[in-house]
Amino acid sequence: MAKWREITTLDEWKDVYATSEQRPVVLFKHSTACPVSAAALEEFDDYLGGQPREDVEYVLVKVIESRPVSNQIAEDLSLKHASPQIMRIEKKEQTWNSSHWSITKKHMTAVLD
């Protein structure tokens, strides 16, 4: 079973962003104050509980608690902020993203595997 790791600092984001040059990153932006985001996080955890790709780094950012990180991600990827939001980053480019009720285990399996 794969597990996500939380990033909370701009330096951690810079490292994750650099990592995307070598291997894909799936990043989940989570709002701890939103029930839609809580449901999406459950779907993300269900996806990771299956057999997701092992060559991918899975990362979570809490958008309220780590606002500067969340804002920098949106800026670096030229991607309008949403939460919940999930994205795949490869070679410092966002190659897929989804938000809100579209974040499901079924959708992630179809796109990410």
C-alpha positions as CSV (number, residue, x, y, z in Angstrom):
1,M,0.0,0.0,0.0
2,A,1.3,3.4,-0.9
3,K,1.0,6.4,1.4
4,W,1.1,10.1,0.9
5,R,3.4,12.4,2.7
6,E,2.4,15.9,3.8
7,I,4.5,18.9,2.9
8,T,4.2,22.1,4.9
9,T,7.1,24.3,3.8
10,L,8.2,26.0,0.6
11,D,11.5,24.2,0.7
12,E,9.6,20.8,0.8
13,W,7.6,22.0,-2.2
14,K,10.7,23.0,-4.1
15,D,12.1,19.5,-3.4
16,V,8.9,17.8,-4.6
17,Y,8.8,20.1,-7.7
18,A,12.4,19.1,-8.5
19,T,11.6,15.4,-8.0
20,S,9.0,15.7,-10.7
21,E,11.9,16.0,-13.2
22,Q,12.9,12.4,-12.3
23,R,9.5,10.7,-11.6
24,P,5.8,11.6,-11.5
25,V,4.3,13.3,-8.5
26,V,0.6,13.1,-7.6
27,L,-0.3,16.0,-5.3
28,F,-3.5,16.4,-3.4
29,K,-4.6,19.8,-2.1
30,H,-6.8,19.3,0.9
31,S,-9.0,21.7,2.9
32,T,-9.5,20.5,6.5
33,A,-12.6,22.7,6.8
34,C,-14.5,21.2,3.8
35,P,-16.6,18.1,3.8
36,V,-16.2,17.7,0.0
37,S,-12.4,17.7,0.6
38,A,-12.8,15.1,3.4
39,A,-14.7,12.8,1.0
40,A,-12.1,13.3,-1.7
41,L,-9.3,12.5,0.7
42,E,-11.1,9.2,1.6
43,E,-11.2,8.4,-2.2
44,F,-7.5,9.3,-2.5
45,D,-6.7,7.0,0.5
46,D,-8.8,4.2,-1.0
47,Y,-6.9,4.6,-4.3
48,L,-3.6,4.4,-2.5
49,G,-4.9,1.3,-0.6
50,G,-5.1,-0.6,-3.8
51,Q,-2.2,-1.1,-6.1
52,P,-1.1,2.4,-7.3
53,R,2.0,2.9,-9.3
54,E,5.1,2.5,-7.2
55,D,7.2,4.9,-9.3
56,V,5.1,7.9,-8.2
57,E,5.5,10.1,-5.2
58,Y,2.2,10.9,-3.5
59,V,2.0,14.2,-1.6
60,L,-0.6,16.1,0.4
61,V,-0.8,19.8,1.1
62,K,-3.4,21.3,3.6
63,V,-4.4,24.5,1.9
64,I,-5.5,26.4,5.1
65,E,-2.6,25.4,7.3
66,S,0.0,25.7,4.5
67,R,-1.4,28.5,2.5
68,P,2.0,29.8,1.2
69,V,2.8,26.3,-0.2
70,S,-0.6,26.0,-1.8
71,N,-0.3,29.4,-3.4
72,Q,3.2,28.6,-4.7
73,I,2.0,25.4,-6.3
74,A,-0.7,27.3,-8.1
75,E,1.8,29.8,-9.3
76,D,4.5,27.4,-10.3
77,L,2.1,25.2,-12.3
78,S,-0.1,28.1,-13.7
79,L,-3.1,26.3,-12.3
80,K,-6.1,28.0,-10.7
81,H,-6.4,27.0,-7.1
82,A,-9.2,24.7,-6.1
83,S,-9.8,22.5,-3.1
84,P,-10.0,19.7,-3.0
85,Q,-7.8,19.3,-6.0
86,I,-5.5,16.6,-7.3
87,M,-2.9,16.8,-10.0
88,R,-0.1,14.8,-11.6
89,I,3.1,16.6,-12.1
90,E,5.8,15.4,-14.6
91,K,8.9,17.3,-15.5
92,K,7.7,20.3,-13.6
93,E,4.4,20.4,-15.7
94,Q,0.9,19.7,-14.5
95,T,-0.2,16.9,-16.8
96,W,-3.6,16.1,-15.3
97,N,-5.8,17.6,-12.6
98,S,-9.3,17.2,-11.1
99,S,-11.2,18.8,-8.3
100,H,-14.2,18.4,-6.0
101,W,-16.6,15.5,-6.7
102,S,-14.6,14.3,-9.7
103,I,-11.9,13.1,-7.3
104,T,-12.8,9.4,-7.0
105,K,-10.9,6.2,-6.7
106,K,-12.4,5.1,-10.1
107,H,-11.3,8.3,-11.8
108,M,-7.8,8.1,-10.3
109,T,-7.4,4.5,-11.3
110,A,-8.5,5.2,-14.9
111,V,-6.1,8.2,-15.3
112,L,-3.1,7.5,-13.0
113,D,-2.5,3.8,-13.5
